Amino acid sequence: MSKAAPHLATKGVSPAQAAFWEEAMARMAASEEWARAIAATTFTRNFLRGRDFAKYLDEEFAAAWAVMADLGLVK
């Protein structure tokens, strides 16, 4: 299980509920309104679904943890 998975949804969310919100976020990320909002910032468009998002968060967590370990901030 992903270290990030607990942060992706509230405990007890059903698969149907998770799928509903994933689809809602996918529609939002594909919208022209979102494209305009992103263009007005320094953000990039990078919507990831389910397992791809969890994998991305795991990789980011591992990279941050490694930096903190190098700095002696974690054991």
C-alpha positions in Angstrom: 0.0 0.0 0.0 1.2 3.5 -0.8 2.4 5.7 2.0 0.3 8.4 0.3 -2.9 6.3 0.0 -4.3 7.3 3.5 -4.1 10.9 2.4 -6.0 10.4 -0.9 -9.4 10.1 0.7 -11.1 9.9 4.0 -11.1 6.5 5.7 -14.1 4.5 4.8 -14.7 6.0 1.3 -16.2 3.4 -0.9 -14.7 2.5 -4.3 -17.8 4.1 -6.0 -17.3 7.4 -4.0 -13.6 7.4 -4.9 -14.4 6.8 -8.6 -16.9 9.7 -8.5 -14.4 12.2 -7.2 -11.6 10.9 -9.5 -13.9 11.5 -12.5 -15.0 14.9 -11.1 -11.3 16.0 -10.8 -10.5 14.6 -14.2 -13.3 16.6 -15.8 -12.1 19.7 -13.9 -8.5 19.2 -15.0 -9.6 18.8 -18.7 -11.7 22.0 -18.7 -10.8 25.2 -20.5 -11.5 27.2 -17.3 -8.8 25.1 -15.5 -6.5 25.6 -18.4 -6.9 29.4 -18.1 -6.5 29.3 -14.3 -3.2 27.3 -14.7 -2.0 29.6 -17.5 -2.3 32.6 -15.0 0.1 30.9 -12.6 3.5 29.3 -12.6 1.8 25.9 -12.0 1.9 23.1 -14.6 -1.0 20.8 -15.7 -0.2 17.4 -14.4 -3.4 15.5 -13.4 -2.7 12.0 -12.3 -5.3 9.3 -11.5 -5.4 6.8 -8.6 -2.4 4.6 -8.6 -0.3 7.0 -10.8 -1.0 9.7 -8.3 -0.1 7.5 -5.3 3.1 6.4 -7.1 4.0 10.1 -7.7 3.4 11.0 -4.0 5.5 8.0 -2.9 8.4 9.1 -5.1 8.1 12.7 -3.8 7.9 11.5 -0.2 11.0 9.3 -0.7 12.9 12.2 -2.3 12.0 14.6 0.5 12.8 12.0 3.2 16.3 11.4 1.6 17.0 15.2 1.7 15.9 15.4 5.3 18.0 12.4 6.2 21.0 13.9 4.5 20.5 17.0 6.6 20.2 14.9 9.8 16.5 16.0 10.4 15.2 12.4 10.4 16.6 9.0 11.4 
